[in-house]
Amino acid sequence: MITSKYLKVNTPNIVHETIDGETILLDLQSGNYFSLDGAGAAIWDFIAETGDWKKVIELMTQNNSEQRTSISNSIEKYINNLVKEKLLIPVEDGSSFNSDNTNKLESILLQSANDFKEPVVHKYSDMQDLLLLDPIHDVDEKGWPEAQDTEEKNEEEAT
């Protein structure tokens, strides 16, 4: 359960980009990457911009009274998952957030609520080794993305 009023993107560990309604996130510490689409991408964009996660629930449930509880529970579960994965972190002060695009983002949230599908955090770990590879220190003469042999790396570290 989230007790903080605001959430923010866990920068610099998390980098993200939304293109054509899909948000791709990369966790630079774990090497995991994530995909958010539909309502999930709209929720991410709103929180990344405003920090106000409770406003997401308020907006998405206001026009859908027959599914209010179900939508609210789905969104809260989704946001808790983003916090659990350390993609978003709690903050108490919302003064650092930008609100220039709030009207546009609210409109996108309201559209997502009309045809609501439960948001899901798609997590992928299949490229961890490659994403965590240091292109300067962890490669041999073949270059990135060829990892240095473990024996060779241990010898260099010992000297």
Secondary structure, DSSP 8 states (H G I E B T S, - for coil): ---SSEEEE-TTTEEEEEETTEEEEEETTT--EEEEETHHHHHHHHHHHH--HHHHHHHHHHT-GGGHHHHHHHHHHHHHHHHHTTSEEEES--TT---TTHHHHHHHHHHHHHT------EEE-TTHHHHH--TTTSB-TT-TTSB--HHHHHHHHH-
